Amino acid sequence: MASSEPSSQPTQVPAHLDPKTYPRTHHNPTQNIHITLTYEPLNANTYLSQTSSPSAGANILFLGTTRDTFEGRSVSQLSYTAYPPLALKTLAGIAEAAMKTHRLEGVSIAHRLGTVPIGEASIAIAVSAGHRGAAWRAGEEVLEACKEKAEIWKREEFVDGGMEWRANADRDAEGRSLGNERV
């Protein structure tokens, strides 16, 4: 006879969803590439210091933060999940391509997982280059490639109790739908 009592067995959380197994990182010291997936708040100074170089005349930092509305709906928070082995590999490939294309001095990409409250950063991208033009272009390209390719998914949670899973690739840099959204 089946018991209606709750199980006293603790539920086993898969390692890739267990915050205790983070941060997960990839570091390539030869190219000065730093990749981080973490459940902890992002520290902008950490990522800027990782990419700084005496050869860099330009250091660019982008922070993507949780806003309080989306298409007229009040957002309570965002929640992110990832498949870390693949996401780290993808993010490293994005950083390596940017290093080569823009002759950068360093790239740091950090993405937060789990709950990200309003006003807190979910992604930090820091790049350094000899000159500002390369740094600006690289920062934008790295961000767009992360949103398009990285195996990281976002759940928007609304004040009214609703929620929606979204792929980062569903929207362009201006927030316009690319028609990729699933129903």
mmCIF file of the C-alpha atoms, coordinates in Angstrom:
data_MODEL
# 
_entry.id   MODEL 
# 
loop_
_atom_site.group_PDB 
_atom_site.id 
_atom_site.type_symbol 
_atom_site.label_atom_id 
_atom_site.label_alt_id 
_atom_site.label_comp_id 
_atom_site.label_asym_id 
_atom_site.label_entity_id 
_atom_site.label_seq_id 
_atom_site.pdbx_PDB_ins_code 
_atom_site.Cartn_x 
_atom_site.Cartn_y 
_atom_site.Cartn_z 
_atom_site.occupancy 
_atom_site.B_iso_or_equiv 
_atom_site.pdbx_formal_charge 
_atom_site.auth_seq_id 
_atom_site.auth_comp_id 
_atom_site.auth_asym_id 
_atom_site.auth_atom_id 
_atom_site.pdbx_PDB_model_num 
ATOM 1   C CA . MET A 1 1   ? 0.000  0.000  0.000   1.00 0.00 ? 1   MET A CA 1 
ATOM 2   C CA . ALA A 1 2   ? 1.395  3.359  -1.026  1.00 0.00 ? 2   ALA A CA 1 
ATOM 3   C CA . SER A 1 3   ? 1.920  5.901  1.725   1.00 0.00 ? 3   SER A CA 1 
ATOM 4   C CA . SER A 1 4   ? 0.599  9.424  1.381   1.00 0.00 ? 4   SER A CA 1 
ATOM 5   C CA . GLU A 1 5   ? 3.328  10.619 3.748   1.00 0.00 ? 5   GLU A CA 1 
ATOM 6   C CA . PRO A 1 6   ? 6.053  12.755 2.179   1.00 0.00 ? 6   PRO A CA 1 
ATOM 7   C CA . SER A 1 7   ? 9.276  10.887 1.570   1.00 0.00 ? 7   SER A CA 1 
ATOM 8   C CA . SER A 1 8   ? 11.949 11.434 4.176   1.00 0.00 ? 8   SER A CA 1 
ATOM 9   C CA . GLN A 1 9   ? 14.594 10.773 1.511   1.00 0.00 ? 9   GLN A CA 1 
ATOM 10  C CA . PRO A 1 10  ? 16.338 13.975 0.417   1.00 0.00 ? 10  PRO A CA 1 
ATOM 11  C CA . THR A 1 11  ? 15.860 14.782 -3.244  1.00 0.00 ? 11  THR A CA 1 
ATOM 12  C CA . GLN A 1 12  ? 19.142 14.424 -5.113  1.00 0.00 ? 12  GLN A CA 1 
ATOM 13  C CA . VAL A 1 13  ? 19.868 17.581 -7.126  1.00 0.00 ? 13  VAL A CA 1 
ATOM 14  C CA . PRO A 1 14  ? 21.850 16.953 -10.316 1.00 0.00 ? 14  PRO A CA 1 
ATOM 15  C CA . ALA A 1 15  ? 25.396 18.339 -9.967  1.00 0.00 ? 15  ALA A CA 1 
ATOM 16  C CA . HIS A 1 16  ? 24.877 20.854 -12.798 1.00 0.00 ? 16  HIS A CA 1 
ATOM 17  C CA . LEU A 1 17  ? 21.942 22.364 -10.849 1.00 0.00 ? 17  LEU A CA 1 
ATOM 18  C CA . ASP A 1 18  ? 23.575 22.252 -7.414  1.00 0.00 ? 18  ASP A CA 1 
ATOM 19  C CA . PRO A 1 19  ? 24.918 25.698 -6.403  1.00 0.00 ? 19  PRO A CA 1 
ATOM 20  C CA . LYS A 1 20  ? 27.442 23.961 -4.125  1.00 0.00 ? 20  LYS A CA 1 
ATOM 21  C CA . THR A 1 21  ? 29.300 22.728 -7.233  1.00 0.00 ? 21  THR A CA 1 
ATOM 22  C CA . TYR A 1 22  ? 29.977 26.316 -8.396  1.00 0.00 ? 22  TYR A CA 1 
ATOM 23  C CA . PRO A 1 23  ? 31.610 28.473 -9.493  1.00 0.00 ? 23  PRO A CA 1 
ATOM 24  C CA . ARG A 1 24  ? 32.565 26.581 -12.613 1.00 0.00 ? 24  ARG A CA 1 
ATOM 25  C CA . THR A 1 25  ? 35.405 28.230 -14.490 1.00 0.00 ? 25  THR A CA 1 
ATOM 26  C CA . HIS A 1 26  ? 37.651 28.022 -17.517 1.00 0.00 ? 26  HIS A CA 1 
ATOM 27  C CA . HIS A 1 27  ? 40.905 29.970 -17.598 1.00 0.00 ? 27  HIS A CA 1 
ATOM 28  C CA . ASN A 1 28  ? 43.336 30.186 -20.491 1.00 0.00 ? 28  ASN A CA 1 
ATOM 29  C CA . PRO A 1 29  ? 46.345 32.118 -19.138 1.00 0.00 ? 29  PRO A CA 1 
ATOM 30  C CA . THR A 1 30  ? 48.105 32.153 -22.522 1.00 0.00 ? 30  THR A CA 1 
ATOM 31  C CA . GLN A 1 31  ? 45.285 34.189 -24.065 1.00 0.00 ? 31  GLN A CA 1 
ATOM 32  C CA . ASN A 1 32  ? 44.129 35.880 -20.825 1.00 0.00 ? 32  ASN A CA 1 
ATOM 33  C CA . ILE A 1 33  ? 40.632 34.391 -21.105 1.00 0.00 ? 33  ILE A CA 1 
ATOM 34  C CA . HIS A 1 34  ? 38.448 33.955 -18.017 1.00 0.00 ? 34  HIS A CA 1 
ATOM 35  C CA . ILE A 1 35  ? 35.043 32.232 -18.113 1.00 0.00 ? 35  ILE A CA 1 
ATOM 36  C CA . THR A 1 36  ? 32.825 31.866 -15.036 1.00 0.00 ? 36  THR A CA 1 
ATOM 37  C CA . LEU A 1 37  ? 29.421 30.367 -14.314 1.00 0.00 ? 37  LEU A CA 1 
ATOM 38  C CA . THR A 1 38  ? 28.300 31.162 -10.771 1.00 0.00 ? 38  THR A CA 1 
ATOM 39  C CA . TYR A 1 39  ? 25.320 31.415 -8.456  1.00 0.00 ? 39  TYR A CA 1 
ATOM 40  C CA . GLU A 1 40  ? 26.950 34.324 -6.603  1.00 0.00 ? 40  GLU A CA 1 
ATOM 41  C CA . PRO A 1 41  ? 26.484 38.034 -7.438  1.00 0.00 ? 41  PRO A CA 1 
ATOM 42  C CA . LEU A 1 42  ? 28.849 39.280 -10.142 1.00 0.00 ? 42  LEU A CA 1 
ATOM 43  C CA . ASN A 1 43  ? 31.653 41.662 -9.180  1.00 0.00 ? 43  ASN A CA 1 
ATOM 44  C CA . ALA A 1 44  ? 32.522 44.055 -12.027 1.00 0.00 ? 44  ALA A CA 1 
ATOM 45  C CA . ASN A 1 45  ? 35.935 44.877 -10.560 1.00 0.00 ? 45  ASN A CA 1 
ATOM 46  C CA . THR A 1 46  ? 36.928 41.205 -10.679 1.00 0.00 ? 46  THR A CA 1 
ATOM 47  C CA . TYR A 1 47  ? 36.279 40.945 -14.411 1.00 0.00 ? 47  TYR A CA 1 
ATOM 48  C CA . LEU A 1 48  ? 37.964 44.244 -15.262 1.00 0.00 ? 48  LEU A CA 1 
ATOM 49  C CA . SER A 1 49  ? 41.036 43.272 -13.241 1.00 0.00 ? 49  SER A CA 1 
ATOM 50  C CA . GLN A 1 50  ? 41.203 39.887 -14.999 1.00 0.00 ? 50  GLN A CA 1 
ATOM 51  C CA . THR A 1 51  ? 41.511 41.514 -18.403 1.00 0.00 ? 51  THR A CA 1 
ATOM 52  C CA . SER A 1 52  ? 43.637 44.545 -17.591 1.00 0.00 ? 52  SER A CA 1 
ATOM 53  C CA . SER A 1 53  ? 47.024 44.767 -19.236 1.00 0.00 ? 53  SER A CA 1 
ATOM 54  C CA . PRO A 1 54  ? 49.786 47.379 -19.539 1.00 0.00 ? 54  PRO A CA 1 
ATOM 55  C CA . SER A 1 55  ? 49.248 47.046 -23.320 1.00 0.00 ? 55  SER A CA 1 
ATOM 56  C CA . ALA A 1 56  ? 45.549 47.927 -23.099 1.00 0.00 ? 56  ALA A CA 1 
ATOM 57  C CA . GLY A 1 57  ? 44.503 51.494 -23.697 1.00 0.00 ? 57  GLY A CA 1 
ATOM 58  C CA . ALA A 1 58  ? 40.827 50.503 -23.595 1.00 0.00 ? 58  ALA A CA 1 
ATOM 59  C CA . ASN A 1 59  ? 38.970 48.430 -21.032 1.00 0.00 ? 59  ASN A CA 1 
ATOM 60  C CA . ILE A 1 60  ? 35.279 47.874 -21.672 1.00 0.00 ? 60  ILE A CA 1 
ATOM 61  C CA . LEU A 1 61  ? 32.769 46.394 -19.218 1.00 0.00 ? 61  LEU A CA 1 
ATOM 62  C CA . PHE A 1 62  ? 29.194 45.389 -19.984 1.00 0.00 ? 62  PHE A CA 1 
ATOM 63  C CA . LEU A 1 63  ? 26.759 44.384 -17.236 1.00 0.00 ? 63  LEU A CA 1 
ATOM 64  C CA . GLY A 1 64  ? 23.392 42.931 -18.214 1.00 0.00 ? 64  GLY A CA 1 
ATOM 65  C CA . THR A 1 65  ? 20.974 43.528 -15.340 1.00 0.00 ? 65  THR A CA 1 
ATOM 66  C CA . THR A 1 66  ? 17.479 42.355 -14.449 1.00 0.00 ? 66  THR A CA 1 
ATOM 67  C CA . ARG A 1 67  ? 14.939 45.044 -15.292 1.00 0.00 ? 67  ARG A CA 1 
ATOM 68  C CA . ASP A 1 68  ? 11.558 45.376 -13.589 1.00 0.00 ? 68  ASP A CA 1 
ATOM 69  C CA . THR A 1 69  ? 9.308  45.087 -16.657 1.00 0.00 ? 69  THR A CA 1 
ATOM 70  C CA . PHE A 1 70  ? 9.060  43.133 -19.881 1.00 0.00 ? 70  PHE A CA 1 
ATOM 71  C CA . GLU A 1 71  ? 6.520  44.083 -22.566 1.00 0.00 ? 71  GLU A CA 1 
ATOM 72  C CA . GLY A 1 72  ? 4.372  45.900 -20.004 1.00 0.00 ? 72  GLY A CA 1 
ATOM 73  C CA . ARG A 1 73  ? 4.418  43.104 -17.406 1.00 0.00 ? 73  ARG A CA 1 
ATOM 74  C CA . SER A 1 74  ? 6.039  43.645 -14.018 1.00 0.00 ? 74  SER A CA 1 
ATOM 75  C CA . VAL A 1 75  ? 8.968  41.289 -13.523 1.00 0.00 ? 75  VAL A CA 1 
ATOM 76  C CA . SER A 1 76  ? 9.752  39.984 -10.021 1.00 0.00 ? 76  SER A CA 1 
ATOM 77  C CA . GLN A 1 77  ? 13.050 38.261 -10.898 1.00 0.00 ? 77  GLN A CA 1 
ATOM 78  C CA . LEU A 1 78  ? 14.881 36.187 -13.475 1.00 0.00 ? 78  LEU A CA 1 
ATOM 79  C CA . SER A 1 79  ? 16.150 32.674 -13.044 1.00 0.00 ? 79  SER A CA 1 
ATOM 80  C CA . TYR A 1 80  ? 18.901 31.130 -15.168 1.00 0.00 ? 80  TYR A CA 1 
ATOM 81  C CA . THR A 1 81  ? 19.979 27.564 -15.753 1.00 0.00 ? 81  THR A CA 1 
ATOM 82  C CA . ALA A 1 82  ? 22.704 26.073 -17.938 1.00 0.00 ? 82  ALA A CA 1 
ATOM 83  C CA . TYR A 1 83  ? 24.393 22.918 -19.062 1.00 0.00 ? 83  TYR A CA 1 
ATOM 84  C CA . PRO A 1 84  ? 27.861 23.881 -17.719 1.00 0.00 ? 84  PRO A CA 1 
ATOM 85  C CA . PRO A 1 85  ? 30.230 21.602 -19.685 1.00 0.00 ? 85  PRO A CA 1 
ATOM 86  C CA . LEU A 1 86  ? 28.822 22.775 -22.983 1.00 0.00 ? 86  LEU A CA 1 
ATOM 87  C CA . ALA A 1 87  ? 28.232 26.393 -21.892 1.00 0.00 ? 87  ALA A CA 1 
ATOM 88  C CA . LEU A 1 88  ? 31.852 26.757 -20.688 1.00 0.00 ? 88  LEU A CA 1 
ATOM 89  C CA . LYS A 1 89  ? 33.140 25.327 -23.967 1.00 0.00 ? 89  LYS A CA 1 
ATOM 90  C CA . THR A 1 90  ? 30.891 27.612 -26.023 1.00 0.00 ? 90  THR A CA 1 
ATOM 91  C CA . LEU A 1 91  ? 31.822 30.722 -24.010 1.00 0.00 ? 91  LEU A CA 1 
ATOM 92  C CA . ALA A 1 92  ? 35.534 29.880 -24.303 1.00 0.00 ? 92  ALA A CA 1 
ATOM 93  C CA . GLY A 1 93  ? 35.149 29.546 -28.073 1.00 0.00 ? 93  GLY A CA 1 
ATOM 94  C CA . ILE A 1 94  ? 33.432 32.935 -28.236 1.00 0.00 ? 94  ILE A CA 1 
ATOM 95  C CA . ALA A 1 95  ? 36.253 34.524 -26.220 1.00 0.00 ? 95  ALA A CA 1 
ATOM 96  C CA . GLU A 1 96  ? 38.953 32.873 -28.352 1.00 0.00 ? 96  GLU A CA 1 
ATOM 97  C CA . ALA A 1 97  ? 37.317 34.104 -31.573 1.00 0.00 ? 97  ALA A CA 1 
ATOM 98  C CA . ALA A 1 98  ? 37.108 37.657 -30.208 1.00 0.00 ? 98  ALA A CA 1 
ATOM 99  C CA . MET A 1 99  ? 40.748 37.570 -29.116 1.00 0.00 ? 99  MET A CA 1 
ATOM 100 C CA . LYS A 1 100 ? 41.821 36.617 -32.618 1.00 0.00 ? 100 LYS A CA 1 
ATOM 101 C CA . THR A 1 101 ? 39.455 38.898 -34.552 1.00 0.00 ? 101 THR A CA 1 
ATOM 102 C CA . HIS A 1 102 ? 40.108 42.030 -32.486 1.00 0.00 ? 102 HIS A CA 1 
ATOM 103 C CA . ARG A 1 103 ? 43.651 41.359 -31.215 1.00 0.00 ? 103 ARG A CA 1 
ATOM 104 C CA . LEU A 1 104 ? 42.499 41.768 -27.629 1.00 0.00 ? 104 LEU A CA 1 
ATOM 105 C CA . GLU A 1 105 ? 44.624 41.738 -24.499 1.00 0.00 ? 105 GLU A CA 1 
ATOM 106 C CA . GLY A 1 106 ? 42.005 39.831 -22.510 1.00 0.00 ? 106 GLY A CA 1 
ATOM 107 C CA . VAL A 1 107 ? 38.394 38.654 -22.307 1.00 0.00 ? 107 VAL A CA 1 
ATOM 108 C CA . SER A 1 108 ? 36.310 37.788 -19.270 1.00 0.00 ? 108 SER A CA 1 
ATOM 109 C CA . ILE A 1 109 ? 32.778 36.401 -19.496 1.00 0.00 ? 109 ILE A CA 1 
ATOM 110 C CA . ALA A 1 110 ? 30.830 35.684 -16.317 1.00 0.00 ? 110 ALA A CA 1 
ATOM 111 C CA . HIS A 1 111 ? 27.221 34.505 -16.215 1.00 0.00 ? 111 HIS A CA 1 
ATOM 112 C CA . ARG A 1 112 ? 25.103 34.161 -13.143 1.00 0.00 ? 112 ARG A CA 1 
ATOM 113 C CA . LEU A 1 113 ? 22.810 31.198 -12.626 1.00 0.00 ? 113 LEU A CA 1 
ATOM 114 C CA . GLY A 1 114 ? 19.851 30.725 -10.318 1.00 0.00 ? 114 GLY A CA 1 
ATOM 115 C CA . THR A 1 115 ? 17.740 33.647 -9.156  1.00 0.00 ? 115 THR A CA 1 
ATOM 116 C CA . VAL A 1 116 ? 18.827 37.139 -10.205 1.00 0.00 ? 116 VAL A CA 1 
ATOM 117 C CA . PRO A 1 117 ? 16.772 39.877 -8.482  1.00 0.00 ? 117 PRO A CA 1 
ATOM 118 C CA . ILE A 1 118 ? 15.789 43.194 -10.074 1.00 0.00 ? 118 ILE A CA 1 
ATOM 119 C CA . GLY A 1 119 ? 18.813 45.480 -10.531 1.00 0.00 ? 119 GLY A CA 1 
ATOM 120 C CA . GLU A 1 120 ? 21.453 42.746 -10.201 1.00 0.00 ? 120 GLU A CA 1 
ATOM 121 C CA . ALA A 1 121 ? 23.735 41.615 -13.030 1.00 0.00 ? 121 ALA A CA 1 
ATOM 122 C CA . SER A 1 122 ? 23.203 38.325 -14.808 1.00 0.00 ? 122 SER A CA 1 
ATOM 123 C CA . ILE A 1 123 ? 26.113 38.698 -17.241 1.00 0.00 ? 123 ILE A CA 1 
ATOM 124 C CA . ALA A 1 124 ? 29.411 40.565 -17.135 1.00 0.00 ? 124 ALA A CA 1 
ATOM 125 C CA . ILE A 1 125 ? 31.688 40.911 -20.129 1.00 0.00 ? 125 ILE A CA 1 
ATOM 126 C CA . ALA A 1 126 ? 35.047 42.646 -19.875 1.00 0.00 ? 126 ALA A CA 1 
ATOM 127 C CA . VAL A 1 127 ? 37.438 43.106 -22.778 1.00 0.00 ? 127 VAL A CA 1 
ATOM 128 C CA . SER A 1 128 ? 40.706 44.960 -23.102 1.00 0.00 ? 128 SER A CA 1 
ATOM 129 C CA . ALA A 1 129 ? 42.439 46.103 -26.257 1.00 0.00 ? 129 ALA A CA 1 
ATOM 130 C CA . GLY A 1 130 ? 45.110 48.486 -27.387 1.00 0.00 ? 130 GLY A CA 1 
ATOM 131 C CA . HIS A 1 131 ? 42.490 50.932 -28.669 1.00 0.00 ? 131 HIS A CA 1 
ATOM 132 C CA . ARG A 1 132 ? 38.849 51.733 -27.924 1.00 0.00 ? 132 ARG A CA 1 
ATOM 133 C CA . GLY A 1 133 ? 37.437 50.849 -31.359 1.00 0.00 ? 133 GLY A CA 1 
ATOM 134 C CA . ALA A 1 134 ? 38.480 47.223 -31.121 1.00 0.00 ? 134 ALA A CA 1 
ATOM 135 C CA . ALA A 1 135 ? 37.349 47.009 -27.505 1.00 0.00 ? 135 ALA A CA 1 
ATOM 136 C CA . TRP A 1 136 ? 33.866 48.443 -28.210 1.00 0.00 ? 136 TRP A CA 1 
ATOM 137 C CA . ARG A 1 137 ? 33.332 46.187 -31.232 1.00 0.00 ? 137 ARG A CA 1 
ATOM 138 C CA . ALA A 1 138 ? 34.598 43.121 -29.399 1.00 0.00 ? 138 ALA A CA 1 
ATOM 139 C CA . GLY A 1 139 ? 32.420 43.733 -26.339 1.00 0.00 ? 139 GLY A CA 1 
ATOM 140 C CA . GLU A 1 140 ? 29.277 43.968 -28.461 1.00 0.00 ? 140 GLU A CA 1 
ATOM 141 C CA . GLU A 1 141 ? 30.207 40.926 -30.557 1.00 0.00 ? 141 GLU A CA 1 
ATOM 142 C CA . VAL A 1 142 ? 30.988 38.833 -27.481 1.00 0.00 ? 142 VAL A CA 1 
ATOM 143 C CA . LEU A 1 143 ? 27.653 39.739 -25.885 1.00 0.00 ? 143 LEU A CA 1 
ATOM 144 C CA . GLU A 1 144 ? 25.642 38.964 -29.022 1.00 0.00 ? 144 GLU A CA 1 
ATOM 145 C CA . ALA A 1 145 ? 27.489 35.653 -29.522 1.00 0.00 ? 145 ALA A CA 1 
ATOM 146 C CA . CYS A 1 146 ? 26.829 34.695 -25.879 1.00 0.00 ? 146 CYS A CA 1 
ATOM 147 C CA . LYS A 1 147 ? 23.120 35.401 -26.282 1.00 0.00 ? 147 LYS A CA 1 
ATOM 148 C CA . GLU A 1 148 ? 22.967 33.533 -29.581 1.00 0.00 ? 148 GLU A CA 1 
ATOM 149 C CA . LYS A 1 149 ? 25.080 30.469 -28.786 1.00 0.00 ? 149 LYS A CA 1 
ATOM 150 C CA . ALA A 1 150 ? 25.591 29.814 -25.060 1.00 0.00 ? 150 ALA A CA 1 
ATOM 151 C CA . GLU A 1 151 ? 23.657 26.940 -23.497 1.00 0.00 ? 151 GLU A CA 1 
ATOM 152 C CA . ILE A 1 152 ? 22.086 29.197 -20.856 1.00 0.00 ? 152 ILE A CA 1 
ATOM 153 C CA . TRP A 1 153 ? 18.324 29.614 -20.472 1.00 0.00 ? 153 TRP A CA 1 
ATOM 154 C CA . LYS A 1 154 ? 16.306 32.324 -18.722 1.00 0.00 ? 154 LYS A CA 1 
ATOM 155 C CA . ARG A 1 155 ? 12.975 32.126 -16.929 1.00 0.00 ? 155 ARG A CA 1 
ATOM 156 C CA . GLU A 1 156 ? 11.222 35.450 -16.490 1.00 0.00 ? 156 GLU A CA 1 
ATOM 157 C CA . GLU A 1 157 ? 9.094  35.424 -13.363 1.00 0.00 ? 157 GLU A CA 1 
ATOM 158 C CA . PHE A 1 158 ? 6.318  38.002 -13.211 1.00 0.00 ? 158 PHE A CA 1 
ATOM 159 C CA . VAL A 1 159 ? 4.712  39.780 -10.269 1.00 0.00 ? 159 VAL A CA 1 
ATOM 160 C CA . ASP A 1 160 ? 1.307  38.399 -11.353 1.00 0.00 ? 160 ASP A CA 1 
ATOM 161 C CA . GLY A 1 161 ? 2.617  34.866 -10.746 1.00 0.00 ? 161 GLY A CA 1 
ATOM 162 C CA . GLY A 1 162 ? 3.189  33.944 -14.386 1.00 0.00 ? 162 GLY A CA 1 
ATOM 163 C CA . MET A 1 163 ? 6.519  32.878 -15.813 1.00 0.00 ? 163 MET A CA 1 
ATOM 164 C CA . GLU A 1 164 ? 8.054  32.219 -19.226 1.00 0.00 ? 164 GLU A CA 1 
ATOM 165 C CA . TRP A 1 165 ? 11.196 30.398 -20.297 1.00 0.00 ? 165 TRP A CA 1 
ATOM 166 C CA . ARG A 1 166 ? 13.174 32.229 -22.939 1.00 0.00 ? 166 ARG A CA 1 
ATOM 167 C CA . ALA A 1 167 ? 16.238 31.536 -25.016 1.00 0.00 ? 167 ALA A CA 1 
ATOM 168 C CA . ASN A 1 168 ? 18.547 34.546 -25.103 1.00 0.00 ? 168 ASN A CA 1 
ATOM 169 C CA . ALA A 1 169 ? 18.561 34.318 -28.909 1.00 0.00 ? 169 ALA A CA 1 
ATOM 170 C CA . ASP A 1 170 ? 14.830 35.223 -29.020 1.00 0.00 ? 170 ASP A CA 1 
ATOM 171 C CA . ARG A 1 171 ? 15.526 38.993 -28.980 1.00 0.00 ? 171 ARG A CA 1 
ATOM 172 C CA . ASP A 1 172 ? 17.901 41.359 -30.765 1.00 0.00 ? 172 ASP A CA 1 
ATOM 173 C CA . ALA A 1 173 ? 20.062 44.069 -29.139 1.00 0.00 ? 173 ALA A CA 1 
ATOM 174 C CA . GLU A 1 174 ? 17.073 46.445 -29.084 1.00 0.00 ? 174 GLU A CA 1 
ATOM 175 C CA . GLY A 1 175 ? 14.759 43.875 -27.451 1.00 0.00 ? 175 GLY A CA 1 
ATOM 176 C CA . ARG A 1 176 ? 12.774 43.166 -30.624 1.00 0.00 ? 176 ARG A CA 1 
ATOM 177 C CA . SER A 1 177 ? 11.482 39.646 -31.162 1.00 0.00 ? 177 SER A CA 1 
ATOM 178 C CA . LEU A 1 178 ? 13.405 37.616 -33.732 1.00 0.00 ? 178 LEU A CA 1 
ATOM 179 C CA . GLY A 1 179 ? 10.479 35.226 -34.148 1.00 0.00 ? 179 GLY A CA 1 
ATOM 180 C CA . ASN A 1 180 ? 12.318 32.399 -32.355 1.00 0.00 ? 180 ASN A CA 1 
ATOM 181 C CA . GLU A 1 181 ? 10.026 32.303 -29.328 1.00 0.00 ? 181 GLU A CA 1 
ATOM 182 C CA . ARG A 1 182 ? 8.315  29.062 -28.533 1.00 0.00 ? 182 ARG A CA 1 
ATOM 183 C CA . VAL A 1 183 ? 4.682  28.909 -27.529 1.00 0.00 ? 183 VAL A CA 1 
# 
